[in-house]
Amino acid sequence: MTSSAPRGLQGAYLVGERASHDQLRARLLDVASQLLVTIGPESLSMRRIATEAGCSTTVIYTMFGSKEGLAEALYLEGFERFRRRLEAVPSRKDALEHLIALGPAYREAALEEPGYYALMFERAIPGFAPSERARTLARAALNIVDRVIADCISAGYIVPTQPRKIADAVWAAAQGAIGLERAGHLRDTSVYETVTYAVISRYLIVDRPPC
């Protein structure tokens, strides 16, 4: 059965409907993230989220299926936000400068999105474990680091090796520093830059100070 609405109007309606759906979904995820930070995982009931967001629980179940589905959506949204932060870093002509510039953007994303960060890296929701598919998508969100490292290899800065191997080492160093900073053990923000650059330096063909 075909719609009697002109294709242009029908298309505009569908686009508008999709935009409204995406806005509501983003709103629900933000509400859940804030509840996680301000109150804790016990606040993440469908009813509580619906009340805070001003919608029905039916809407939440329709979008996410279950509390587990909501938690996985939060997990993936957190990595998507990190991806956007990293992709927004202006590209440099010098690949090594670009790689070093990604570090502060990653740290800012971690510290400015505490609810998402806690779920992504600190098991903020007891019993929640992301699916293998979610873990794969989460790591793919950080592929820009792999790409820039590959550019550094092509430019002769870094020893030829698997870009992901180096990216994961830098990631581990960054997470260690951020975790200590979030726990209040590090007050000197330069420690983060020191440890991440130290890992990068490990793979440099010719060492060079941070730009």
N, C-alpha and C positions, 0 to 999 in steps of 0.2 A: 504494500500500500504506500502510495506517495503522498507527501504533504502538499496541501493546497497553497502553502506559503511560498512566495518567490524564493528562489535559491539564495539570493543575496540576503534577504531578510532572515531566512532560516539560518544561514551561516552566521550572521551577526548575533542572532539569539543564542546559538550554540557557543559561540565565543564568549558572550557575556555570561552565560550559565557556567561555563568552565572557569572563568575568572572569579566568579562568586564562590564557586566550590573551592578553588585554590586559596582564596582569601580566608574562608572559614577554616579550612584545614590548617593554615598557618597560624590562625588565631588560637585554635585548640592546642596546637603543639606549644605555642608560647605560654599559654595558660598553664599547661601541664609542667613545662619547664620551670616556671616561676614557683609553682606549688612545691616542686621537688626541692628547690633551693630554700624557700622561706619556711616550709613546714616539714617536709620530709616525704619519703616514699609512701607512708601511710595515707597521705592526702590524695594519692592518685586513684581515687575511685571515679568511675564513670559519672556518677551523680554529682560529685563535687566539681569535677571539671566542667560538666554541663552547666551547673549553676553559675560558676565563675565566668564562663564564656557566653552565657545567655542563650543557650540552645537546649534541645532535648537530648536525653541519653540515646534515643533512637538514632539521632544523627551521628553520634560518636561511634556507635556499634556498626552503623552502615559504612562509615569511612574506614574504621580500623579493625572491625571484627571482634576484638577482645582486648582485654588489658595488655596481654602479651603483644598483640598487634600494635597497640598504641606505643608500648615501650620500644618496639623495633622501629617504628616510624620516628620516634624521638631520636633514637640512636643514629639512624640514617640522616635525619635532618641536621643533626650536629655536624656530621662529616661534610654534608653538603654546604653548610655555612663556612666551615673551614676551607673548603675548596674555593668558594667565592672570594674569600679573603685573600687567598694565595694568588688566584687568577687576577685579582685586581691590582696586584703589585706591578707597577709599570716595568715593562721590559727594558733591559739595558743592552747597549751594544756589546758590552763585555759580559760574557756568560758567567764568569766567577762573581762579578758584582751583583748580577741578578740572583745567583744562588744565595749569596750572603744576605741580600735584601729580603729573601723569603722568611728568614729567621724571626725578625721582629713581628712580621705579620702573623706568623703562627702563634707566637706568644700572646699577642693582643687578642687573637681569637679565643685562646684558652682562658684568659683572665676575664674577658668581657662577656663570655657565655658560660658562666659557672654551672648552670643547670644541665646544659647539654654536655659540658666537659665531664661532670661528675658521672653521668650515665655512660658516656663513651669510654672512660678510662678508670673509673673508680667503683664500679659495680654499685651504683647508687640505689638501684632497685634490687633488693634481695631476691634471689631465685631467677632473675632474668639473665638469659644467655642468648646473644644474637645468633641467628641461624648462620650457616656457612655462606649462604648467598649474601646475607647482610654484611658479613665480615669481608667478603670479596669486594662488594660495592664500596664499603668503607675505605678499604685500602686504595681502590681505584680513584677515590676522591682526592688522593694525595699524589696522583700521577704527575702533576706538574713538576714536583721535585725531581722525579726520575728524568723527565724531559730536559730540565735545565742542567742536571748532572751530565746527561748525554751530550748536551751542547758544550759543557766544560771539557769533556773527553775529546770531542771533535776539535776544540780550540787548543788542545795540547796542555791544558792546565792539570788535568787529573789522569792518573794512570789508567790505561784501558782495562776496564773490568765491568761487571754487571752494574748498571746504574742503580738498580733496586737494592743491591747489596749495600752500597754506600748510603742511599737514601734511608734505609732502615737503621743503619748505624747512627746517622744524624738524628733521626726520629727518636731513637732510644735515648740519646744524650739530651735532646730537648725535653722529652717527657720527664726524665729524671730531675732536671733543673726546675721545671714547672711544678712538679709534684712537691718538691721541697719548698718552693716559694709559696704555693697555695697553703701548705701546712704551717707557714710562718717561720720556717727554719732559715730561709735566705732572705735577706733584706737588701742585698746589693744586686741590683738588676744586671750588672755587668757579668755576673757569674754565668748566666744563661748564654750570653754571647761568647764568653770564654770557652765553655765546654762544647758548644756547637761548632765553633771555628776550629777547636782542637781536633775534632773528628774529621772535619773537612781537610785540615792540614795533613792528617795522616795519609791522605790519598793524593796530595798534590805532587806533581813532578818537580816543580820549583816553588818553594814556599813564598808566600807573599802576604803582607799584612792586610787585615780587613780594610775595605774601602769605606 
